């Protein structure tokens, strides 16, 4: 299920100007919801970063900032400094 959602999101990301942002964001949101149930923090943080990238592409800069903040807080709550640093770096590149 998660692999299918990731493929859908990635296909839309690669579509460039023809991308359907709603489908991409829906696939990511469904992935996020599934991962929240599993407790897989690292994958959830990566999904939140993917959500932020998709939000930037869709022009939702406020939403992207919220997603990065959520990802950073989750990484810090789990005492994963390397993952938090990755979030901060990606936020700076966005």
C-alpha positions in Angstrom: 0.0 0.0 0.0 2.7 2.5 1.0 4.8 1.6 -2.1 1.8 2.2 -4.4 1.2 5.6 -2.7 4.8 6.5 -3.1 4.8 5.6 -6.7 1.7 7.8 -7.3 3.3 10.7 -5.5 6.6 10.3 -7.4 4.9 10.0 -10.8 3.1 13.3 -10.2 6.3 14.9 -8.9 8.1 13.9 -12.2 5.2 15.2 -14.3 6.5 18.7 -14.1 4.0 21.3 -15.2 1.4 18.6 -16.0 1.5 17.3 -12.4 -1.8 16.9 -10.5 -0.9 18.5 -7.2 -4.2 17.3 -5.6 -3.5 13.6 -6.4 0.2 14.0 -5.3 -0.8 15.5 -2.0 -3.6 13.0 -1.4 -1.2 10.1 -1.9 1.2 11.7 0.5 -1.5 12.4 3.1 -2.7 8.8 2.9 0.9 7.6 3.4 1.3 10.0 6.4 -1.9 8.6 8.0 -0.8 5.0 7.5 2.7 5.7 8.9 1.3 7.5 12.0 -0.4 4.2 12.9 2.8 2.2 12.6 5.1 4.4 14.7 7.8 4.4 12.0 9.2 7.8 12.8 11.9 8.0 10.2 9.6 7.1 7.3 7.0 9.5 8.7 9.5 12.4 8.8 10.6 11.6 5.2 6.9 11.6 4.2 6.4 15.0 5.9 9.4 16.3 3.9 7.8 14.9 0.7 4.6 16.6 1.7 6.4 19.9 2.2 8.1 19.6 -1.3 4.7 18.9 -2.9 3.2 21.9 -1.1 5.9 24.1 -2.4 5.3 22.8 -5.9 1.6 23.5 -5.5 2.3 27.1 -4.3 1.3 26.4 -0.6 4.3 27.9 1.1 2.6 28.3 4.5 1.6 24.6 4.4 5.1 23.6 3.4 6.6 25.5 6.4 4.1 23.8 8.7 5.1 20.4 7.3 8.8 21.1 7.8 8.2 22.2 11.4 6.2 19.1 12.1 8.9 16.9 10.6 11.6 18.7 12.7 9.7 18.4 15.9 9.0 14.7 15.4 12.7 14.0 14.7 13.7 16.0 17.8 11.1 14.2 20.0 12.7 10.9 18.9 16.1 12.3 19.7 17.2 11.8 16.1 19.6 14.7 15.6 20.8 13.5 12.2 17.2 13.3 10.9 16.4 16.7 12.4 19.4 18.2 10.6 18.2 16.7 7.3 14.8 18.3 7.8 16.5 21.7 8.5 18.8 21.4 5.5 15.8 20.5 3.2 13.8 23.4 4.6 16.7 25.7 3.8 16.8 24.4 0.2 13.0 24.8 -0.4 
